[in-house]
Amino acid sequence: MSEKFQPTLKSVKKHEVPEWFHDAKLDSPTQSSVTIKSLELAKDATINWLGYNEEIKWVQKGEDLTINASKALERSPAYAISITPKPSSH
């Protein structure tokens, strides 16, 4: 039976991080807007970050929804929004 691998500073420094890793990790938004593909809302819809008492500005661009993420959000591994009225499926 082989020993369990124990990383060292040397082994970590020379480890190459795959390109897909940067897209897969969760983190706070780094841009002022976030686009959700293929989500169409009613013209009178409202969006709120869950846990924050403030309406989010948004823009519909074709089938894609772009929301303003410029509000200073507390650091979190995930974020959720509330959309009213509920978007209908096609």
N, C-alpha and C positions, 0 to 999 in steps of 0.2 A: 504494500500500500504506500502510495507516495505522500509526501508531506503537503499540507495545505499551503497554497501560495500566500506569501506575506509580502505585500507591496513595500517598496522602499522609495525614498525620495528620488533616487537615480532611475528606478524603473518607471515611476510616474512621470518624470520630466521627459523621458524619451518615448512615452506612449503617444501614438497618434490618435486623435479624436476623429471618428468618422464624421463626414459632412452632415449626414442626416441627424446626428445627435443634436445639433443646434436648433433644428426645427421641431424636435420631439420633446424637449424639456419644457416644463411649465415655469412661468415666471411672470412678473408684472409687465404690462404693456410697455414697449419701448418707443412707440410712435404715438402721435396725437390722435390717430383713428384706427379702428379695427373694422375689417370688411368680412361680412358673413356671406358666403356665396349661396346663391339660389334661395334667398329668403325675402319674399315680397310682403310688405305691410300695407295696411289700409292707410289712406292719406291722413286720417285723424288719429293714428296710433300714437301711443306714448310708450317710452322705454325708460326704465329706472335700473340702476345698479342695485342689486339686493344688498341690504345693509346700509344703504346711503339714501337720504331723504332728498333726492334731487333728480329732476327729469333730465334725461340725456338727449342732446341734439343729435339728429340723424338725417341721412340723405339716402334716398332710393336711387340707385344707378342701374337701370334695367332690372335684371332679376336679383342683383346683389344689394345688400344693405350695408351701409357704412355708418358706424356710430362713432361719436366723439369720445375719445378716451383720455382727454387732457386733464380731467379732474384728478387731483392727487389721491390715488387709491392707496390704502394701506397694503403693504406687501403681503401677498397671499399666494398659495400654490394654485388657486383657481378662483375664478370670478363668475358670477351669475347675473343675468339680467331678467327683468320682468317686462313683458310686452302686453299692452292692453289696447285694443282687443286682441285675443289670440289669433295669430296668423292662420289663414285657411290653407289647406293643401290643394294642390292642383290636380 
